[in-house]
Amino acid sequence: MPKSLLIIAHAPSPNTAALAEAARRGAAHEDAGGLNVILASPFDIVATDLFAADGVLIGTTENIGYMAGATKDMFDRCYDDWLDRTEAKPVGVYIRAGLDGTATRRALESIIGAQRWRLVAAPLMLHGDWSDTYADEVEELAMGMAAGLDAGIF
């Protein structure tokens, strides 16, 4: 049975939808190992979705200096159910930030630490004006994460 990567991406705009699609494309790339890739909105996530995944990639926007409300809503609903049941889960993060994304990164790192998940790379910060390179960076992150899961590195 192939391993699975759950991509939880808040995508309220065409640009963030392009990032979510880039994550899906990277994780599903033929060089990434043939994982089962699931792309979902944070609004659609329930606790059991994470139990079934071998790894998770979280994509969020920065809103008013904090993570998107959709991402926070997911944690509000699922956090307690995940405690002590998802330890060592490999996790990647990308943040589309209009400002610098610092508070969003800190909040997510705090949650990841409290859940005892394993952050597989430093959070990918996509800040400032939109750049066409952002989708490539997210695709590379997702492809690397998927390949690492497939190889048993994460």
N, C-alpha and C positions, 0 to 999 in steps of 0.2 A: 504494500500500500504506500503510495507516495506521501511524502511529508507535505505539510500545508503551511502557507504563509497568509495570514489575515492582514489585509491592508485596510486600516480604518482611516478614511480621509474625509475631512470636512472640505467641501468644494462648492462654496456659494457663488462663485464667479466663473466665467470662461477660463481665466488664467489658472485658478485653483483646480478646476475640472481637468485642465491639461496636465497639471502636476499629478493628480490622482491617476489619470490614464497612463502617464509616464511610469509611475510606480508599478501599475499592473503590467505594462509592457516589459519593464525590466525584470520583474519577478518571473514572468512567463517566458522569457527569452530562452531559446534552445540551449544556450551555453550555461544556463543557471541551474540545470538539473532536472527539469520536468516536475516541479512541485505543483500541487493543487493550489491555485491562487484565488483568493476570495477578496473582492473589493466591496467595501460597505461604508455607508455613512455612519457616523457615531450615533445618530438618532435610531438606527436600525439594530444596533448591537445589544445583545443580551448577554448575561454572564456566561452562559454555556458556550457561546461562540468562541470565547478565549480558551475555554477548557479544551476544545477540540483542535485548536491551532498549535502547530509546533513553534511558530514564531509570529511576532506582530510588528507591523510597521504603522506608526501613527503619524498622520499628516494633519496639521492644524494651522489655522491662521492666528495671527496676533490681533486681538480686538481690545482696544482701549488699554493697551499695555499688558494684556493677559491672554491666556488661551481662549479660543472661540467658545462661546456659550454651548455650542453643540458638543464639543469635546468635554467640557466640564459637566454637562448633563449626563454624558455616558459614564463618567467617573462617579457622579452622584448616585446613579442607579446601580452600578455594578461593583464599585470599589470593595464594599464589605464582603460580597460574595467571592471575590477574587482572593482576599486575604488568606494566607496559609494554604491556598489551593493552586496557586500559579507560580510558586517560587521558582527562580532560575529561568523563567520564560525569557528567551532572547527577544529583545525589543530594539527597534530603530525608530528614529524620529526625524521628521522634517517640519520646519516652521516657516510659513510665508509671512514675513513681518514687514509692515510698512515702516516701523521704527527700527529698533535694534533687536527686538525679540528676547531681551535679557530676562524679563519677568516671566515670560511664557516658558523659556528654557528652564529657569529655576523651578518653576511650579511642576513641570513635567519630570524633571530630575528628582524632585522631592517625592512625587508619587511613585516613580519607578523604584526609588530606594526603599520606600516604605513597603512596597509590594515584594521587594527582594527579587525584582526582575534583573536581567543582565542587559545593560545597554551595550550593543555590539559595536557602536561607533559614536563619536561625539555627535550631538544633534546637528543636523544640517540646517544652517541658518540662511534663509533666502530673504535678505532684507534690502530695503530701498526700493527704487523704481524697478518695475518689471524688467527682467532680462530674459531673452530667448534661451539663454544657457541654463536657466533654472530647471526646465524639464529634463535636460540631459543629466544634470546633477542628481535629480531624484531618480531617474531611470538607473543610473549607475549605482546609487545607494541600494535600491531594491534588488538589482541584479546581484550585487555583492552579498546582500543578506540572504537571498535565495540560494546562491551557490554555497555559502557557508552552512546553511541549514542542511542542504542536500549532502554535503561532504561530512557532516557531523562535527563541524568546527564549533558551531553554536549550539 
